[in-house]
Amino acid sequence: MMQKGLSGFRRFLDVVETEPEIVNAPDAESIDEVNGHVSYENVSFHYSDDDTPVLSNVTFDIPAGKSVALVGPSGSGKTTICSLLPRFYDVTGGRVTIDGKDVRDLTLESLRNQIGLVQQDVYLFCGSIKENIAYGKPGASMEEIEDAARKANIHDFIMELPDGYDTFVGERGTRLSGGQKQRISIARVFLKNPSILILDEATSALDNESERWIQKSLEELAKKAKKHDLLLIVDNTFLSPYLQNPIAQGADLVVHSGTKFLGGHNDTLAGFLCTPIKALAEQIRYLFKTIGSGLSPFDSFLVLRGIKTLSVRVERQQENAMKIASWLKEQKKVTDVYYVGLPEHPGYEINQKQSRGAGSMISFRTDTEETARKVLERVKLISYAESLGGVESLITYPMLQTHGDVPVEIRERLGITETFLRLSVGIENVDDLIADLEQALA
């Protein structure tokens, strides 16, 4: 026991004696009042142990009260760009400025005090829920903490726990689900009330149930964004513009998938940005023209052709999804069904207020890993593929497909386990789809 304690203490000393790579400049100044004008000027970056460029000559400007959506595949550098603003890394070329001041000329404490960050992978400390929320504003009163939790739609859940806000969350929050941890992270932002807000794929790894609660929290963020002249950006892939209008709920910029949900088929690769702000629309249009990111005439034709049948497809898909979700609930080898159209779903009432339907995405858990794998092997009409939203029904194994590159410990915290399956319901005959699932579960 003594030897283990001594070894642990030595490792502790190694950590506390480590010299940080990012430090204050000798003449660094504090920044206390921020308007929010952020600029990236010819920014380049590579990691200290690898000269391979991650970013090369990136330039964009975000005036105070405006925002920019970073859209791209995994590994394209979106998170890296976000990490340069609070100086988690330093640029290797160019500069990043806030209100015209190079962030390297500002003290780290004052710089990071002005920034709120909600990430996909939330880090919780080994302590109570109260302590983890208060991390956003050390010394906050209990009243302030509870108010932030209410705005993040986590207060009622906390009060149902035996120890309430004093509940122990476990190492890195292992006692909480991915959605609960994410709402605690959002509560931190409400409590901190920052001048600059970064949302780094805050809902991309969550199941439908968790995402609905986060969306309600984002409505509160929209109100806060307006108060501070910020913009709220929403990725509306799962519901499509036919079922939900985030702009009517306060969003300033909405991202839609054109590949499957709007187009209906996998004929083209497309995405759409929608905004009610004329000046922002002009900026986006200018970028499309100058960097050549607009669709070709034929791709535009394919998407427009698909949009003509959007309402018919979506109505049929969600009608099928409701019947399949209800059927899955009755199956002995299925332990949980996540579909926001079911009245018992925690996000059902929120969805009723925000949307005109529940969409076609169903997540469910089987009793064992063996059952899950048999379903994937046995389905015949339903295709085992990594996609969603099209006219054909598809089943996905997130653990190996959409979240295959996510570290195991993070997947498990998010509930992406060996028994978790995701079903994108198409427009086929619903009796045929149920028969296919029935023989696969047998």
C-alpha positions as CSV (number, residue, x, y, z in Angstrom):
1,M,0.0,0.0,0.0
2,M,2.8,2.4,0.9
3,Q,4.7,1.6,-2.3
4,K,1.5,2.2,-4.4
5,G,1.0,5.6,-2.6
6,L,4.6,6.6,-3.2
7,S,4.3,5.7,-6.9
8,G,1.1,7.7,-7.2
9,F,2.7,10.7,-5.5
10,R,5.7,10.6,-7.9
11,R,3.3,10.6,-10.9
12,F,1.5,13.5,-9.3
13,L,4.7,15.5,-8.9
14,D,5.6,14.8,-12.6
15,V,2.3,16.3,-13.6
16,V,2.4,19.4,-11.4
17,E,6.1,20.1,-12.3
18,T,5.3,19.9,-16.1
19,E,6.0,23.2,-17.7
20,P,3.1,24.3,-19.9
21,E,3.8,25.0,-23.5
22,I,1.2,27.8,-23.7
23,V,2.2,30.7,-21.4
24,N,1.6,34.4,-21.1
25,A,3.9,36.7,-23.1
26,P,6.2,38.9,-20.9
27,D,4.1,42.0,-21.7
28,A,0.7,40.3,-21.9
29,E,-2.2,42.6,-21.1
30,S,-5.6,41.8,-19.6
31,I,-8.8,42.0,-21.6
32,D,-11.9,42.8,-19.6
33,E,-14.3,44.4,-22.1
34,V,-14.9,42.5,-25.3
35,N,-17.1,43.5,-28.3
36,G,-16.6,40.2,-29.9
37,H,-14.9,40.9,-33.3
38,V,-12.9,37.8,-34.1
39,S,-10.5,37.5,-37.0
40,Y,-8.3,34.7,-38.3
41,E,-5.5,36.2,-40.5
42,N,-3.5,33.8,-42.8
43,V,-3.6,31.2,-40.0
44,S,-1.4,28.1,-40.3
45,F,-0.9,25.3,-37.8
46,H,0.9,22.1,-37.3
47,Y,1.5,20.1,-34.1
48,S,4.8,20.5,-32.4
49,D,5.9,16.9,-33.0
50,D,4.7,16.7,-36.6
51,D,5.4,19.2,-39.4
52,T,2.4,18.0,-41.5
53,P,0.2,21.1,-42.0
54,V,-3.2,20.9,-40.4
55,L,-4.3,24.4,-41.4
56,S,-2.7,26.5,-44.2
57,N,-3.4,30.3,-44.6
58,V,-6.9,30.2,-43.2
59,T,-8.5,33.7,-43.3
60,F,-12.0,34.7,-42.2
61,D,-13.5,37.6,-40.2
62,I,-16.4,37.5,-37.8
63,P,-17.7,41.0,-36.9
64,A,-19.1,41.5,-33.4
65,G,-22.6,40.1,-33.3
66,K,-22.1,37.8,-36.2
67,S,-21.1,34.2,-36.6
68,V,-19.5,31.6,-38.9
69,A,-20.5,28.0,-39.4
70,L,-17.6,25.6,-40.0
71,V,-18.8,22.7,-42.1
72,G,-16.7,19.7,-43.2
73,P,-15.9,16.1,-42.6
74,S,-14.2,14.6,-39.6
75,G,-10.5,15.5,-39.4
76,S,-10.8,18.6,-41.6
77,G,-9.7,21.0,-38.8
78,K,-12.9,22.4,-37.5
79,T,-12.1,21.7,-33.8
80,T,-8.5,22.8,-34.3
81,I,-9.7,26.2,-35.6
82,C,-11.9,26.6,-32.5
83,S,-9.0,25.6,-30.2
84,L,-6.8,28.4,-31.5
85,L,-9.1,31.1,-30.2
86,P,-8.7,30.3,-26.4
87,R,-5.1,29.3,-27.1
88,F,-5.3,25.6,-26.4
89,Y,-2.8,25.6,-29.2
90,D,-0.8,28.5,-30.7
91,V,-0.8,29.3,-34.4
92,T,2.4,28.5,-36.3
93,G,1.7,31.2,-38.8
94,G,-0.5,34.2,-39.1
95,R,-2.5,35.4,-36.1
96,V,-5.9,35.2,-34.3
97,T,-7.3,38.4,-33.0
98,I,-10.2,39.6,-30.7
99,D,-11.2,43.2,-31.3
100,G,-7.9,43.7,-33.2
101,K,-5.7,42.3,-30.4
102,D,-3.6,39.2,-31.0
103,V,-4.7,36.6,-28.5
104,R,-1.0,35.8,-27.8
105,D,-0.7,39.3,-26.4
106,L,-3.5,38.7,-23.9
107,T,-3.3,37.0,-20.5
108,L,-4.6,33.5,-20.7
109,E,-6.9,34.0,-17.7
110,S,-8.6,37.1,-19.1
111,L,-8.8,35.6,-22.6
112,R,-10.5,32.4,-21.5
113,N,-12.8,34.2,-19.1
114,Q,-14.4,35.8,-22.2
115,I,-15.1,32.5,-24.0
116,G,-17.7,29.8,-23.4
117,L,-17.2,26.4,-25.0
118,V,-19.6,23.4,-25.4
119,Q,-17.9,20.4,-26.9
120,Q,-18.9,17.0,-28.1
121,D,-16.8,15.3,-25.5
122,V,-17.7,16.9,-22.1
123,Y,-15.2,16.7,-19.3
124,L,-16.7,16.4,-15.8
125,F,-14.6,16.4,-12.6
126,C,-14.8,13.8,-9.9
127,G,-17.2,15.8,-7.6
128,S,-20.8,16.8,-7.2
129,I,-23.2,18.1,-9.9
130,K,-23.2,21.5,-8.1
131,E,-19.4,21.7,-8.2
132,N,-19.3,20.8,-11.9
133,I,-21.8,23.4,-12.9
134,A,-20.1,26.0,-10.7
135,Y,-16.9,25.4,-12.7
136,G,-18.3,27.9,-15.2
137,K,-18.3,30.6,-12.5
138,P,-16.3,29.9,-9.3
139,G,-18.0,31.4,-6.3
140,A,-21.5,31.4,-7.9
141,S,-24.4,31.3,-5.5
142,M,-26.7,28.3,-5.3
143,E,-29.5,30.4,-6.8
144,E,-27.3,31.2,-9.8
145,I,-26.4,27.5,-10.2
146,E,-30.0,26.4,-10.1
147,D,-31.1,29.1,-12.6
148,A,-28.4,27.9,-15.0
149,A,-29.5,24.3,-14.6
150,R,-33.1,25.2,-15.3
151,K,-32.1,27.0,-18.5
152,A,-30.2,23.9,-19.6
153,N,-33.2,21.6,-18.8
154,I,-31.3,19.6,-16.2
155,H,-32.8,20.9,-13.0
156,D,-35.8,18.6,-12.8
157,F,-33.5,15.5,-13.4
158,I,-31.1,16.7,-10.7
159,M,-33.9,17.2,-8.1
160,E,-35.1,13.6,-8.7
161,L,-31.7,12.3,-7.6
162,P,-31.4,11.2,-3.9
163,D,-28.7,13.8,-3.2
164,G,-29.9,16.5,-5.6
165,Y,-27.1,18.9,-6.6
166,D,-24.8,17.2,-4.1
167,T,-24.9,13.9,-6.2
168,F,-21.5,12.5,-7.0
169,V,-21.0,12.2,-10.7
170,G,-18.1,9.7,-10.7
171,E,-14.8,9.9,-12.5
172,R,-15.3,12.0,-15.6
173,G,-19.0,11.8,-15.1
174,T,-19.4,8.0,-15.5
175,R,-22.6,8.0,-13.5
176,L,-24.4,10.2,-16.0
177,S,-25.5,9.7,-19.6
178,G,-24.0,11.5,-22.5
179,G,-27.1,13.8,-22.7
180,Q,-27.0,14.6,-19.0
181,K,-23.4,15.5,-19.1
182,Q,-23.9,17.7,-22.2
183,R,-26.7,19.6,-20.4
184,I,-24.4,20.2,-17.4
185,S,-21.8,21.6,-19.9
186,I,-24.5,23.9,-21.3
187,A,-25.5,25.0,-17.7
188,R,-21.8,26.0,-17.2
189,V,-22.1,28.3,-20.2
190,F,-25.3,29.9,-18.9
191,L,-23.6,30.4,-15.6
192,K,-20.5,31.9,-17.1
193,N,-22.4,34.2,-19.5
194,P,-19.4,34.7,-21.9
195,S,-18.9,37.3,-24.6
196,I,-17.8,34.7,-27.2
197,L,-19.6,31.3,-27.5
198,I,-18.2,28.2,-29.3
199,L,-20.4,25.2,-30.0
200,D,-18.2,22.4,-31.2
201,E,-20.6,19.6,-32.5
202,A,-22.4,19.7,-29.2
203,T,-25.1,17.1,-30.2
204,S,-23.5,15.1,-33.0
205,A,-22.7,12.0,-30.8
206,L,-26.0,11.8,-28.9
207,D,-29.0,9.6,-29.4
208,N,-32.4,11.1,-30.4
209,E,-33.6,11.3,-26.8
210,S,-30.6,13.3,-25.5
211,E,-30.6,15.5,-28.6
212,R,-34.2,16.6,-28.0
213,W,-33.3,17.9,-24.5
214,I,-30.3,19.6,-25.8
215,Q,-32.4,21.3,-28.5
216,K,-34.6,22.7,-25.8
217,S,-31.5,24.1,-24.1
218,L,-30.5,25.6,-27.4
219,E,-33.7,27.6,-27.5
220,E,-32.5,29.3,-24.3
221,L,-29.1,29.8,-25.8
222,A,-30.9,31.5,-28.7
223,K,-32.3,34.1,-26.3
224,K,-29.0,34.6,-24.8
225,A,-27.3,34.9,-28.2
226,K,-29.7,37.7,-29.1
227,K,-29.0,39.4,-25.8
228,H,-25.2,39.5,-26.6
229,D,-25.6,40.1,-30.4
230,L,-24.5,36.5,-31.2
231,L,-25.8,34.1,-33.8
232,L,-27.2,30.7,-33.1
233,I,-26.4,28.0,-35.7
234,V,-28.5,24.8,-35.9
235,D,-27.8,21.5,-37.8
236,N,-31.4,20.3,-38.7
237,T,-30.4,17.2,-40.6
238,F,-32.7,14.7,-38.8
239,L,-36.0,16.5,-39.2
240,S,-35.7,18.4,-42.5
241,P,-37.4,21.8,-43.2
242,Y,-40.7,20.0,-43.8
243,L,-41.0,19.0,-40.1
244,Q,-39.2,21.8,-38.3
245,N,-38.4,25.5,-38.8
246,P,-35.5,26.4,-36.4
247,I,-35.5,29.9,-37.7
248,A,-39.0,30.4,-36.4
249,Q,-37.6,29.3,-33.0
250,G,-34.8,31.8,-32.9
251,A,-32.0,30.3,-35.0
252,D,-30.0,32.6,-37.2
253,L,-28.4,30.0,-39.5
254,V,-29.7,26.5,-40.3
255,V,-27.8,23.6,-42.0
256,H,-29.9,21.1,-44.0
257,S,-28.8,17.9,-45.6
258,G,-29.5,17.8,-49.3
259,T,-28.0,14.4,-50.0
260,K,-30.8,12.2,-48.6
261,F,-33.4,14.1,-46.7
262,L,-34.1,16.8,-49.3
263,G,-32.9,14.8,-52.4
264,G,-34.4,11.5,-51.3
265,H,-31.7,9.5,-52.9
266,N,-27.9,9.2,-52.9
267,D,-27.7,10.8,-56.3
268,T,-25.7,13.9,-55.2
269,L,-23.7,15.3,-52.4
270,A,-25.2,18.5,-51.1
271,G,-25.9,20.7,-48.1
272,F,-27.8,23.9,-47.6
273,L,-27.5,27.0,-45.4
274,C,-30.6,29.0,-44.6
275,T,-30.7,32.4,-42.8
276,P,-33.2,35.2,-42.4
277,I,-30.4,37.7,-42.1
278,K,-29.9,39.4,-45.5
279,A,-26.3,40.6,-44.8
280,L,-25.3,37.1,-43.7
281,A,-27.0,35.6,-46.8
282,E,-24.9,37.9,-49.0
283,Q,-21.7,36.9,-47.3
284,I,-22.5,33.2,-47.8
285,R,-23.5,33.8,-51.4
286,Y,-20.2,35.6,-52.0
287,L,-18.2,32.7,-50.5
288,F,-20.1,30.2,-52.7
289,K,-19.3,32.2,-55.8
290,T,-15.6,32.8,-55.0
291,I,-14.6,29.4,-53.8
292,G,-16.8,27.4,-56.2
293,S,-18.8,25.5,-53.6
294,G,-22.2,25.8,-55.3
295,L,-23.9,22.9,-56.9
296,S,-23.6,22.1,-60.6
297,P,-26.7,22.6,-62.7
298,F,-27.4,18.9,-62.9
299,D,-26.9,18.4,-59.1
300,S,-29.3,21.3,-58.6
301,F,-31.8,19.6,-60.8
302,L,-31.6,16.3,-58.9
303,V,-32.1,18.1,-55.5
304,L,-35.0,20.2,-56.8
305,R,-36.6,17.0,-58.3
306,G,-36.3,15.3,-54.9
307,I,-37.7,18.3,-53.0
308,K,-40.9,18.0,-55.0
309,T,-41.7,14.7,-53.2
310,L,-40.3,15.7,-49.8
311,S,-43.7,16.1,-48.0
312,V,-45.0,12.7,-49.4
313,R,-41.8,10.9,-48.5
314,V,-41.4,12.3,-45.0
315,E,-45.1,11.7,-44.1
316,R,-44.8,8.1,-45.3
317,Q,-41.4,7.6,-43.5
318,Q,-42.6,8.8,-40.1
319,E,-45.9,6.9,-40.4
320,N,-43.8,3.7,-41.0
321,A,-41.4,4.7,-38.2
322,M,-44.2,5.1,-35.6
323,K,-45.6,1.6,-36.4
324,I,-42.1,0.0,-36.3
325,A,-41.2,1.8,-33.0
326,S,-44.5,0.6,-31.4
327,W,-43.8,-2.9,-32.7
328,L,-40.2,-2.9,-31.4
329,K,-41.4,-2.0,-27.9
330,E,-43.3,-5.3,-27.7
331,Q,-40.3,-7.5,-28.7
332,K,-38.6,-9.5,-25.9
333,K,-35.2,-9.2,-27.4
334,V,-35.4,-5.4,-27.5
335,T,-34.8,-3.6,-24.2
336,D,-35.1,0.1,-25.2
337,V,-36.6,2.0,-28.0
338,Y,-35.8,5.7,-28.7
339,Y,-38.3,7.4,-30.9
340,V,-39.5,10.9,-30.2
341,G,-42.9,10.2,-31.6
342,L,-43.7,7.8,-28.7
343,P,-45.7,9.6,-26.0
344,E,-43.5,8.1,-23.2
345,H,-40.3,9.5,-24.8
346,P,-38.9,12.3,-22.5
347,G,-38.7,14.7,-25.5
348,Y,-42.2,14.0,-26.8
349,E,-43.8,17.2,-25.5
350,I,-40.8,19.3,-26.7
351,N,-41.1,17.8,-30.1
352,Q,-44.8,18.5,-30.2
353,K,-44.1,22.2,-29.6
354,Q,-41.1,22.5,-32.0
355,S,-42.0,20.2,-34.9
356,R,-44.9,19.0,-37.0
357,G,-43.7,15.4,-36.8
358,A,-41.2,13.0,-35.3
359,G,-39.1,12.0,-38.4
360,S,-37.9,8.6,-39.4
361,M,-34.9,7.8,-37.2
362,I,-35.3,5.1,-34.5
363,S,-32.6,3.9,-32.1
364,F,-33.0,0.7,-30.1
365,R,-31.1,-1.7,-27.9
366,T,-31.1,-5.4,-28.0
367,D,-30.7,-7.8,-25.1
368,T,-27.3,-9.0,-26.1
369,E,-24.5,-8.2,-28.6
370,E,-25.2,-11.5,-30.3
371,T,-28.8,-10.4,-31.0
372,A,-27.6,-7.1,-32.4
373,R,-25.2,-8.8,-34.8
374,K,-27.7,-11.3,-35.9
375,V,-30.2,-8.5,-36.8
376,L,-27.5,-6.9,-38.9
377,E,-26.7,-10.2,-40.7
378,R,-30.3,-11.4,-41.2
379,V,-32.1,-8.3,-42.5
380,K,-33.0,-8.7,-46.2
381,L,-35.3,-5.8,-47.2
382,I,-33.5,-3.4,-44.8
383,S,-30.0,-2.6,-45.9
384,Y,-27.0,-2.7,-43.5
385,A,-25.4,0.6,-44.5
386,E,-24.0,3.8,-43.1
387,S,-26.5,6.4,-44.2
388,L,-29.9,7.9,-43.3
389,G,-32.9,9.8,-44.6
390,G,-33.4,8.2,-48.0
391,V,-36.4,6.4,-49.5
392,E,-34.9,3.0,-48.7
393,S,-34.7,1.6,-45.1
394,L,-31.2,1.3,-43.6
395,I,-29.8,-0.1,-40.4
396,T,-26.6,1.1,-38.9
397,Y,-24.2,-0.2,-36.2
398,P,-22.9,3.1,-34.7
399,M,-20.2,1.4,-32.7
400,L,-18.4,0.2,-35.8
401,Q,-19.7,2.7,-38.4
402,T,-20.7,6.3,-37.5
403,H,-18.8,6.3,-34.2
404,G,-16.1,3.8,-35.1
405,D,-13.3,6.3,-34.7
406,V,-14.5,7.5,-31.3
407,P,-12.5,6.2,-28.4
408,V,-14.2,3.3,-26.6
409,E,-14.5,5.1,-23.2
410,I,-16.3,8.0,-24.9
411,R,-18.6,5.7,-26.9
412,E,-19.6,3.9,-23.7
413,R,-20.3,7.1,-21.9
414,L,-22.5,8.2,-24.8
415,G,-24.4,4.9,-24.8
416,I,-23.0,3.7,-28.1
417,T,-22.5,0.1,-27.1
418,E,-22.5,-3.4,-28.7
419,T,-26.2,-3.6,-28.4
420,F,-27.1,-0.2,-29.8
421,L,-28.6,0.0,-33.4
422,R,-30.0,2.8,-35.4
423,L,-32.7,2.5,-38.0
424,S,-33.5,4.9,-40.8
425,V,-37.0,4.1,-41.9
426,G,-37.9,4.4,-45.6
427,I,-41.1,4.3,-47.6
428,E,-41.4,0.6,-48.3
429,N,-44.5,-1.3,-47.2
430,V,-44.4,-1.2,-43.4
431,D,-45.7,-4.8,-43.0
432,D,-42.8,-6.0,-45.1
433,L,-40.3,-4.0,-42.9
434,I,-41.8,-5.4,-39.7
435,A,-41.7,-8.9,-41.2
436,D,-38.0,-8.4,-42.0
437,L,-37.2,-7.3,-38.5
438,E,-39.2,-10.1,-37.0
439,Q,-37.3,-12.8,-38.9
440,A,-34.0,-11.1,-38.0
441,L,-34.9,-11.0,-34.3
442,A,-36.1,-14.6,-34.2
